[in-house]
Amino acid sequence: MKKIFTILLGLSIGSAAFAQDGAGSLHVFNDDSYHSLNLHYTLFTINPFICGDGYQALGPNIPLPPGVKTTYVTFLKSSSFASTPHPYPIDNYWYNSTVVPATSISDAVASKQRWAYMKFELRDPNNPGLMNPTLGGSVGFYQNCMSSIPNYITGTSTLNGVNYAFKAEAVTFGGDLWINVW
């Protein structure tokens, strides 16, 4: 009986976990603990029903420190002018072939569009300078729309004699979108 219960519980959790529609929140986690690198990133949206009409966020101005996770629900709830200001806000302007002030973002972007991918770069605040190659890239979701944006990448770089390596993965779980960089 115990085995049957365990199997049924596993199947029900698995079904819920993989019933994805991407309508949930985006969680970004800077899981770097070895080099203590800051995560600088830009978020992009998409309308997955037409595989387009997306916007690029021009921020946040505050990099995500190592060991910190942040969550973005919608643009309206992810800004410094939200009713509860976001600690890593996406403010000011968005871009979609033209720069759009935050006050002019359409409702489709501000409260309904899906997060599509994140373009990022890891930087070492204790070892300033530009890494070559850049320690970053893009990871995302909706592979049917954006097959050129992978959901998993790795990379290495060197700066001033220090070697760096990273991994980044975008996954969906329980309807939420997760990007983990380590």
C-alpha positions, 0 to 999 in steps of 0.5 A: 500500500505504501508503494502504491501511495508513493507512486500515486503521489509522485505521478500527481506531483510530476503532472503538476510540475510539468503542466507548463504554460509559462504564465507564472512568475520569473525567478532569477537566482545568482547561485555563484558562490565561488567567485562572488560574481554579480549578475548583470542582466536584461529581460525580454518578453514575448507573446508566445501565441504569435511568437513575437511582439516582444519587448526588452527591459532596459535595466535593472540598474542594480546587479543581482549579488551572489546567493540572491534570488529575485522574482518578477511577476509582471512589469507593473509589479517589478518596478520601483514605482510599484505599490511594493517597490521591487528590490531589483526594479525594471524601470525607466524604459523598454525597447521594441524597435523604439524606446518606450517610457515606462508610463507608456508601456501597453497593458499587453506588455505591462501585465500580460506578456510572458518572460521569454529570455534573459541576456546576462553577464557575470562581473567580478566587483573585486577584479574590475575590467572586461572579461574576454570572452564575456562571461555570459550569454542568453538563456530562455524559454519558448524554444518553438518560438526562439530556437536560437536562444538555448535553455542551457549554456556554459562558458569560461573566461580569464581576467587578470590571471583569474579563471572563471567558469559559469553555467546557466539554465532556464527551466519551467516548473509548476507554471513558473519560469526559473533561470539559475546561474552558477 
